[in-house]
Amino acid sequence: MSDRPFARAGADPALPTAAPARQPPPAGRGSIAGFDAAYAGTPPWDIGHPQPALVRLADDGAVRGSVLDVGCGTGEHALMAAARGLDATGIDASPTAIGLAQRKAAARNLQIRFLTWDALDLSALHQRFDTVLDSGLFHVFDDDQRHRFVNGLAAAVPVGGRYIMLCFSDQIPGQFGPRRVSREEIRTNFRDGWHVLSIEATTMEGTAAVGDTPAWLSVIARS
């Protein structure tokens, strides 16, 4: 659970705010700089509201306690949690995205901690979260990065806490596009120290230019 005070629409002064040197790039999109540059316009994943699949879980009470929105982009899922009265933190490698998220929080008068941070270094946050939300981050990792991410996640989620992940699925037709993730890959990566409660076929909403994409919605508990 969170043991740090809120910072209104900004970074917690007790935590470093500079982006660490290494952050995994989205598949086929290059470095942090390229990822950050996407926010000069509207990236296809920045739909201006939370993903409906995650809203449904929040409405059902699955998003609880202290919440980390990992790979938060412009912060819609952290904002969703804060609007429900939860202690919310959002992290992303893109300084531009974090700046946009902070401005959204200020405009909505919501208290959220937003940090420019490497998602592969969650243990360095020195904080635990009851719920970690991941909309579109896990599927950008290669195999080694997945292993590092899950290890860091284990340090950030207490026993009984939950990691809720929305990722592109291997049901996407064709040969191009984002990296596919199978049910078996999810189960394999969260085999030790975790319990996969559910993996549901759904869609990830994109901007009008790209439309919706087949996805898995997974709820995974720390055991």
The 8 nearest C-alpha neighbors of each residue, nearest first, counted from 0:
[[1, 128, 127, 65, 129, 2, 64, 126],
 [2, 0, 65, 3, 127, 128, 126, 86],
 [1, 3, 0, 4, 126, 127, 65, 128],
 [2, 4, 1, 5, 11, 126, 13, 6],
 [5, 3, 6, 2, 11, 1, 86, 112],
 [6, 4, 112, 110, 111, 7, 3, 11],
 [5, 7, 11, 112, 9, 10, 8, 111],
 [8, 6, 110, 9, 111, 5, 109, 112],
 [9, 7, 101, 104, 105, 111, 110, 6],
 [10, 8, 7, 112, 6, 113, 101, 11],
 [9, 11, 112, 113, 114, 12, 6, 16],
 [10, 12, 13, 6, 14, 112, 9, 5],
 [13, 11, 14, 10, 15, 6, 16, 9],
 [12, 14, 11, 15, 3, 10, 16, 4],
 [13, 15, 12, 11, 16, 124, 10, 114],
 [16, 14, 17, 13, 12, 114, 11, 10],
 [17, 15, 115, 114, 14, 18, 10, 116],
 [18, 16, 15, 115, 19, 116, 114, 94],
 [19, 17, 116, 115, 92, 20, 117, 16],
 [20, 18, 21, 117, 17, 116, 22, 92],
 [19, 21, 18, 22, 117, 17, 31, 92],
 [20, 22, 19, 23, 117, 18, 119, 31],
 [21, 23, 117, 24, 92, 31, 20, 119],
 [22, 24, 140, 25, 21, 139, 144, 30],
 [25, 23, 30, 29, 31, 26, 22, 28],
 [24, 26, 139, 28, 27, 23, 29, 140],
 [27, 25, 139, 28, 24, 177, 178, 29],
 [26, 28, 29, 25, 24, 177, 176, 139],
 [27, 29, 25, 26, 24, 33, 34, 30],
 [30, 28, 24, 33, 27, 25, 31, 34],
 [29, 31, 24, 33, 32, 34, 28, 23],
 [30, 32, 34, 33, 35, 24, 22, 93],
 [31, 33, 35, 30, 34, 36, 29, 93],
 [34, 32, 36, 30, 35, 31, 29, 37],
 [33, 35, 31, 37, 32, 36, 30, 28],
 [34, 36, 93, 32, 37, 33, 38, 31],
 [37, 35, 33, 38, 34, 39, 32, 95],
 [38, 36, 35, 34, 39, 42, 40, 33],
 [39, 37, 40, 36, 35, 41, 42, 96],
 [38, 40, 37, 36, 41, 35, 95, 42],
 [41, 39, 38, 37, 42, 36, 43, 45],
 [40, 42, 38, 45, 43, 37, 39, 44],
 [41, 43, 45, 44, 37, 38, 40, 206],
 [44, 42, 206, 205, 45, 41, 209, 208],
 [43, 45, 205, 42, 46, 206, 204, 135],
 [46, 44, 42, 43, 47, 41, 206, 205],
 [45, 47, 206, 48, 44, 205, 43, 204],
 [48, 46, 45, 75, 49, 73, 206, 44],
 [47, 49, 75, 46, 50, 76, 45, 51],
 [50, 48, 75, 76, 51, 54, 79, 53],
 [49, 51, 53, 52, 54, 204, 48, 203],
 [52, 50, 54, 53, 55, 49, 204, 203],
 [53, 51, 55, 50, 54, 56, 201, 216],
 [54, 52, 56, 55, 51, 50, 57, 49],
 [53, 55, 51, 57, 56, 52, 58, 50],
 [54, 56, 58, 52, 53, 57, 51, 59],
 [57, 55, 59, 53, 61, 58, 54, 60],
 [56, 58, 62, 54, 60, 59, 61, 55],
 [57, 59, 55, 56, 60, 54, 61, 62],
 [58, 60, 56, 57, 61, 55, 62, 54],
 [61, 59, 57, 58, 62, 56, 63, 55],
 [60, 62, 56, 57, 59, 63, 58, 130],
 [63, 61, 57, 60, 130, 56, 64, 80],
 [62, 64, 61, 130, 65, 129, 60, 66],
 [65, 63, 129, 85, 66, 130, 0, 86],
 [64, 66, 86, 128, 129, 0, 1, 87],
 [67, 65, 87, 130, 128, 131, 86, 129],
 [66, 68, 131, 88, 89, 69, 87, 132],
 [67, 69, 89, 132, 71, 77, 131, 88],
 [70, 68, 71, 90, 133, 67, 89, 132],
 [69, 71, 91, 90, 72, 136, 68, 133],
 [70, 72, 74, 69, 68, 89, 91, 90],
 [73, 71, 96, 74, 70, 91, 97, 100],
 [74, 72, 100, 96, 99, 97, 71, 75],
 [73, 75, 100, 71, 77, 72, 76, 78],
 [74, 76, 78, 49, 77, 48, 79, 73],
 [77, 75, 79, 78, 49, 74, 80, 68],
 [76, 78, 80, 74, 79, 68, 87, 75],
 [79, 77, 75, 81, 76, 80, 74, 82],
 [78, 80, 76, 82, 77, 81, 75, 83],
 [81, 79, 77, 83, 78, 82, 85, 87],
 [82, 80, 85, 84, 78, 83, 79, 87],
 [81, 83, 79, 84, 80, 78, 109, 85],
 [84, 82, 81, 80, 85, 79, 78, 57],
 [83, 85, 81, 82, 80, 86, 87, 79],
 [84, 86, 81, 80, 83, 87, 64, 65],
 [87, 85, 65, 66, 81, 84, 64, 88],
 [88, 86, 66, 111, 77, 81, 85, 67],
 [89, 87, 112, 67, 113, 111, 68, 66],
 [88, 90, 68, 113, 71, 67, 77, 69],
 [91, 89, 114, 69, 116, 71, 70, 115],
 [90, 92, 70, 115, 116, 93, 71, 72],
 [93, 91, 116, 115, 117, 18, 94, 22],
 [92, 94, 35, 96, 95, 91, 97, 115],
 [95, 93, 97, 96, 115, 98, 92, 35],
 [96, 94, 98, 93, 97, 35, 99, 38],
 [95, 97, 73, 99, 72, 93, 98, 94],
 [96, 98, 100, 94, 99, 95, 73, 101],
 [97, 99, 95, 101, 96, 100, 94, 102],
 [98, 100, 96, 102, 97, 101, 73, 103],
 [101, 99, 73, 74, 97, 103, 98, 102],
 [102, 100, 8, 104, 98, 103, 99, 9],
 [101, 103, 105, 99, 104, 100, 106, 98],
 [104, 102, 100, 106, 101, 105, 107, 99],
 [105, 103, 109, 101, 8, 107, 102, 106],
 [104, 106, 108, 102, 8, 107, 103, 101],
 [105, 107, 103, 104, 108, 102, 109, 101],
 [108, 106, 104, 105, 109, 103, 102, 78],
 [109, 107, 105, 106, 104, 110, 8, 7],
 [110, 108, 104, 107, 111, 105, 81, 8],
 [109, 111, 7, 8, 5, 6, 108, 104],
 [112, 110, 87, 8, 88, 7, 109, 6],
 [111, 113, 88, 10, 6, 9, 11, 5],
 [114, 112, 89, 10, 9, 88, 90, 111],
 [115, 113, 90, 10, 16, 116, 89, 112],
 [114, 116, 18, 91, 92, 16, 90, 94],
 [115, 117, 18, 92, 91, 90, 114, 118],
 [118, 116, 119, 22, 120, 92, 19, 18],
 [117, 119, 120, 121, 116, 69, 70, 22],
 [120, 118, 148, 117, 121, 147, 151, 22],
 [121, 119, 118, 117, 122, 123, 151, 148],
 [122, 120, 151, 123, 124, 118, 119, 152],
 [121, 123, 151, 154, 124, 120, 125, 155],
 [124, 122, 125, 121, 120, 126, 151, 154],
 [123, 125, 126, 122, 121, 14, 120, 155],
 [126, 124, 123, 122, 127, 155, 121, 154],
 [125, 127, 124, 155, 1, 128, 2, 0],
 [128, 126, 155, 156, 0, 1, 157, 129],
 [127, 129, 0, 65, 156, 130, 66, 155],
 [128, 130, 160, 65, 64, 0, 66, 161],
 [131, 129, 66, 161, 128, 162, 160, 62],
 [130, 132, 67, 162, 66, 68, 163, 161],
 [133, 131, 68, 163, 67, 164, 69, 162],
 [134, 132, 164, 69, 136, 165, 163, 135],
 [133, 135, 165, 136, 164, 166, 132, 70],
 [134, 136, 166, 165, 137, 133, 138, 167],
 [135, 137, 138, 139, 70, 134, 133, 166],
 [138, 136, 139, 140, 135, 166, 145, 133],
 [137, 139, 140, 136, 166, 178, 135, 167],
 [140, 138, 25, 26, 137, 136, 141, 24],
 [141, 139, 144, 138, 145, 137, 23, 142],
 [140, 142, 144, 143, 145, 139, 138, 23],
 [141, 143, 145, 144, 146, 140, 147, 188],
 [144, 142, 146, 145, 141, 147, 140, 148],
 [145, 143, 147, 141, 140, 146, 142, 148],
 [144, 146, 148, 142, 143, 147, 140, 149],
 [145, 147, 143, 149, 144, 148, 150, 142],
 [148, 146, 144, 150, 145, 149, 119, 151],
 [147, 149, 119, 145, 151, 150, 146, 144],
 [148, 150, 152, 146, 151, 147, 145, 153],
 [151, 149, 147, 153, 152, 148, 146, 154],
 [152, 150, 121, 148, 122, 154, 153, 149],
 [151, 153, 149, 155, 154, 150, 148, 156],
 [154, 152, 150, 151, 156, 155, 149, 221],
 [153, 155, 151, 152, 122, 156, 150, 121],
 [154, 156, 127, 152, 153, 126, 122, 128],
 [155, 157, 127, 128, 153, 160, 154, 152],
 [158, 156, 160, 159, 127, 221, 155, 129],
 [157, 159, 221, 222, 160, 156, 220, 161],
 [158, 160, 221, 220, 157, 222, 161, 129],
 [161, 159, 129, 157, 221, 158, 156, 220],
 [162, 160, 220, 130, 219, 221, 129, 163],
 [161, 163, 131, 219, 130, 218, 132, 220],
 [164, 162, 218, 132, 217, 131, 133, 161],
 [165, 163, 133, 217, 216, 134, 132, 166],
 [164, 166, 216, 134, 215, 135, 133, 217],
 [167, 165, 135, 214, 215, 138, 164, 168],
 [168, 166, 214, 179, 213, 180, 215, 138],
 [169, 167, 214, 180, 179, 170, 215, 213],
 [168, 170, 179, 180, 181, 171, 167, 214],
 [169, 171, 168, 213, 172, 214, 179, 167],
 [170, 172, 169, 213, 168, 173, 212, 179],
 [173, 171, 170, 174, 169, 175, 213, 176],
 [174, 172, 175, 171, 176, 170, 169, 177],
 [173, 175, 172, 176, 171, 177, 178, 179],
 [176, 174, 173, 177, 172, 178, 171, 179],
 [175, 177, 178, 174, 173, 171, 179, 27],
 [178, 176, 179, 26, 175, 167, 138, 139],
 [177, 179, 138, 180, 26, 176, 139, 167],
 [178, 180, 169, 168, 167, 177, 181, 138],
 [181, 179, 168, 169, 167, 184, 138, 178],
 [182, 180, 184, 183, 169, 168, 185, 179],
 [181, 183, 185, 184, 186, 180, 198, 215],
 [182, 184, 186, 181, 185, 187, 180, 188],
 [185, 183, 187, 181, 186, 182, 188, 180],
 [184, 186, 182, 188, 183, 187, 189, 181],
 [185, 187, 183, 189, 184, 188, 190, 182],
 [188, 186, 184, 190, 189, 185, 183, 191],
 [189, 187, 185, 186, 190, 184, 146, 149],
 [190, 188, 186, 187, 193, 191, 185, 195],
 [189, 191, 187, 188, 186, 193, 192, 194],
 [192, 190, 193, 189, 188, 194, 187, 222],
 [191, 193, 222, 221, 190, 194, 189, 153],
 [194, 192, 221, 222, 189, 191, 220, 190],
 [193, 195, 220, 219, 196, 222, 221, 192],
 [196, 194, 219, 197, 218, 220, 193, 186],
 [195, 197, 219, 218, 194, 220, 198, 217],
 [198, 196, 218, 217, 195, 199, 219, 216],
 [199, 197, 217, 216, 215, 218, 200, 182],
 [198, 200, 216, 215, 201, 197, 217, 214],
 [199, 201, 215, 214, 216, 198, 202, 213],
 [200, 202, 214, 215, 213, 199, 216, 203],
 [203, 201, 213, 214, 212, 211, 204, 200],
 [204, 202, 212, 211, 214, 213, 205, 50],
 [203, 205, 211, 202, 210, 50, 212, 206],
 [206, 204, 210, 44, 211, 43, 209, 46],
 [205, 207, 43, 208, 46, 209, 210, 44],
 [206, 208, 210, 209, 205, 43, 211, 46],
 [207, 209, 206, 210, 43, 205, 211, 42],
 [210, 208, 207, 206, 205, 43, 211, 212],
 [211, 209, 205, 207, 206, 208, 204, 212],
 [210, 212, 204, 205, 203, 202, 209, 213],
 [211, 213, 203, 202, 214, 204, 210, 171],
 [214, 212, 202, 171, 168, 201, 170, 167],
 [215, 213, 167, 168, 202, 201, 166, 203],
 [214, 216, 200, 166, 199, 168, 165, 201],
 [215, 217, 165, 199, 198, 164, 200, 201],
 [218, 216, 198, 164, 197, 163, 215, 219],
 [217, 219, 163, 197, 196, 162, 195, 164],
 [218, 220, 195, 162, 196, 161, 194, 217],
 [221, 219, 161, 194, 193, 160, 159, 222],
 [220, 222, 193, 158, 159, 160, 161, 192],
 [221, 193, 158, 192, 159, 220, 194, 160]]
